[in-house]
Amino acid sequence: MTDPDATAARSALDAALSDPARLDAAPLTALPPTALDDILRAFADAHGAAALPVLEALAAPRLDRALRRAARLAVYRLAQRGVAAPARPPARPVVERRAESAARAWLSGIDGSGSRAVWVLFDGALGGLALCSLIVNDEVGILDAAGGEIGKKRLETELAALRASQKLPWLEVEPARAVALVGEALTLHRTLGTAPPAAFARWDRLFAATPPSPLPALTADPALLEQSASLLELPELAGWFLDPESVQSDSVDLLQARESKLVVSDQIKSEREDAIVTRVVERELTPAARTRWARRLVEMAFVFRATGRPEPASVAEAAAAALADEQRAVTLQPFVRSLARRGLEIASEVALGRIPAAEVSRKPGA
């Protein structure tokens, strides 16, 4: 080795301090092993941590084996002196994953058992779409779960088919509203000590249990409240009535009162029927049931407004306000009495064998 060789090698190392990627390793490969080791030791001693990027560049697999070995030895010596290279950032994945987020959502109206359909469309972690399809119930939580990856064309086809076949109103809503409903259903599961269906497991990470949102401030306008029984004439509320099974014995009393052979006036018959209805309302409309029916009315008011029907929306809100006000006698509320009458009438049909009990059950999931 000549001094010019050593000078050229050291110059190549010093020049690479500012940009290790431009290192010219040729002068170093021309040195014999002992001289190479001396040059790298002196370079490391002179520059300390600043020498590490250059030494690591010399340890690249594409370079000469002897050069790589000498460079690793120089790095080792620095490490022994407490000089170590900073931790390298983790390698980026080939496809960067994004957090999944709710992009669109849809809700149906509420049926007579307190159940409704909830669809939430998520932007997939890899840029695709995933549709979570649920049935939630305000008494038991999540009844059913399905869905999976879906393309935009198929989504539009599914939506069109659903709108054509759905008996209840079906509307698009802000994703946060639908996500909150699922969160409330999960809270209900925790309260009851139950678990959602196994099929919900794949979606569980995308939702969090949340307490029910408070009812909005409502006013029980007397004029609107008097109209509240008419809500049950709307096709969307055709399935709203008290569970026939819970009023079965009362319906038998009603039938007996109507078919009594005693000669009594129509007024007395009407008073007997009213007494049966009052008894049913007092027993079935517990504080929890009042809150549940009030929430159903508030949700349907939202549906009515979203579909351009402010009049029934206002009536539903007035009925909800009356139910939510525990100071108001529930037995005097037209909407509630109509719920009870309809339940009794249907239970009577069941008792007479005209309707199968399973067909009109208001039990969640029946």
Residue pairs with C-beta under 8 A, 6 or more apart in sequence:
1 31
1 32
1 35
5 27
5 30
5 31
5 35
6 31
6 35
6 39
8 27
9 27
9 28
9 30
9 31
9 36
9 39
10 39
10 42
10 43
11 27
12 23
12 24
12 25
12 26
12 27
12 28
13 23
13 28
13 39
13 40
13 43
13 51
13 54
14 43
15 22
15 23
15 24
16 22
16 23
16 24
16 54
16 57
17 47
17 50
17 51
17 54
20 53
20 54
20 56
20 57
21 57
23 54
23 57
23 58
25 58
25 63
25 64
25 67
28 36
28 39
28 58
28 67
29 63
29 64
29 66
29 67
31 39
33 66
33 70
36 66
36 67
36 70
37 70
37 73
37 74
40 55
40 58
40 70
40 71
40 73
40 74
41 74
41 77
43 51
43 54
43 55
43 74
44 51
44 55
44 74
44 75
44 77
44 78
48 78
48 83
49 78
49 83
49 85
51 74
51 78
52 75
52 78
52 83
52 84
52 85
53 85
55 71
55 74
55 75
55 78
56 71
56 75
56 85
58 67
58 68
58 70
58 71
59 68
59 71
59 72
59 75
60 68
61 68
75 85
78 84
95 126
97 125
97 126
98 123
98 125
98 126
98 127
99 125
100 122
100 123
100 124
100 125
100 130
100 206
101 122
101 123
102 120
102 121
102 122
102 175
102 176
102 178
102 179
102 206
103 121
103 122
103 123
103 129
103 175
104 120
104 121
104 172
104 175
105 118
105 119
105 120
105 121
105 172
105 173
105 174
105 175
105 177
105 178
105 179
106 117
106 118
106 119
106 159
106 170
106 171
106 172
106 173
106 178
107 116
107 117
107 118
107 119
107 170
107 171
107 173
107 177
107 178
107 181
107 303
108 116
108 117
108 118
108 166
108 168
108 169
108 170
109 116
109 168
109 169
109 170
109 236
109 299
109 300
109 303
110 116
110 138
110 168
110 296
110 299
110 300
111 168
111 239
112 237
112 239
112 240
112 241
112 362
113 137
113 139
113 239
113 361
113 362
113 363
113 364
113 365
113 366
114 137
114 138
114 139
114 292
114 296
114 364
115 135
115 136
115 137
115 138
115 143
115 364
115 365
116 135
116 136
116 168
116 181
116 299
117 133
117 134
117 135
117 166
117 168
117 170
118 133
118 134
118 135
118 136
118 178
118 181
118 182
119 131
119 132
119 133
119 134
119 147
119 178
120 131
120 132
120 134
120 175
120 178
120 179
120 182
120 206
121 129
121 130
121 131
121 132
121 150
121 155
121 175
122 129
122 130
122 131
122 132
122 206
123 129
124 130
124 149
128 149
129 149
129 150
129 151
129 152
129 155
130 147
130 148
130 149
130 150
131 147
131 148
131 150
131 155
131 158
132 145
132 147
132 203
132 206
133 145
133 146
133 147
134 142
134 144
134 145
134 146
134 182
134 185
134 200
134 203
135 142
135 143
135 144
135 145
136 142
136 143
136 181
136 182
136 185
137 143
137 185
137 364
137 365
138 188
138 292
138 295
138 296
139 188
139 292
139 364
140 188
140 192
140 194
140 364
140 365
141 185
141 186
141 188
141 189
141 192
141 194
141 196
142 182
142 185
142 186
142 189
142 196
142 197
142 200
143 197
143 364
143 365
144 197
144 199
145 196
145 197
145 199
145 200
145 203
146 199
147 203
150 158
162 170
163 170
168 236
169 236
169 303
169 306
169 307
171 303
171 306
171 307
173 306
179 207
180 210
180 213
182 207
183 207
183 208
183 209
183 210
184 210
184 211
184 212
184 213
185 196
186 196
186 207
186 208
186 209
186 210
187 209
187 210
187 211
187 212
189 195
189 196
189 209
190 209
196 204
212 295
215 294
215 295
215 298
215 320
215 324
216 298
218 298
218 317
218 318
218 320
218 321
218 324
219 317
219 318
219 321
220 318
220 319
220 321
220 322
220 325
220 328
221 314
221 318
224 314
224 315
224 317
224 318
224 319
225 318
225 319
225 322
225 333
225 334
225 335
226 334
227 315
227 334
228 315
228 316
228 318
228 319
228 322
228 333
228 334
228 335
228 338
229 334
229 335
229 337
229 338
230 315
231 237
231 240
231 297
231 312
231 315
231 316
231 319
231 335
232 238
232 240
232 241
232 335
232 338
232 339
232 342
234 312
236 300
236 303
237 300
239 362
240 296
240 339
240 342
241 339
241 342
241 343
241 346
241 362
242 280
242 284
242 339
242 340
242 342
242 343
242 344
242 362
243 343
243 361
243 362
243 363
244 251
244 343
244 346
244 347
244 350
244 357
244 360
244 361
244 362
245 347
245 357
245 361
245 363
246 284
246 343
247 280
247 284
247 340
247 343
247 344
247 347
248 347
248 350
248 351
250 276
250 279
250 280
250 344
250 347
251 344
251 345
251 347
251 348
251 350
251 351
252 348
252 351
253 276
254 273
254 276
254 344
254 348
255 348
255 351
255 352
257 269
257 272
257 273
257 276
258 269
258 273
276 344
277 337
277 340
277 341
277 344
278 331
280 340
280 343
280 344
281 330
281 331
281 336
281 337
281 340
282 330
282 331
284 340
285 293
285 330
285 336
287 326
290 323
290 324
290 326
290 330
291 323
291 324
293 320
293 323
293 336
293 339
294 320
294 321
294 323
294 324
295 320
297 316
297 317
297 319
297 320
297 323
297 335
298 316
298 317
298 320
300 316
301 312
301 313
301 314
301 316
301 317
301 320
302 313
304 310
304 312
304 313
304 316
305 313
319 333
319 335
322 328
322 333
322 335
323 330
323 333
323 335
323 336
330 336
331 337
343 362
346 355
346 360
349 355
349 360
350 356
350 357
350 360
358 366
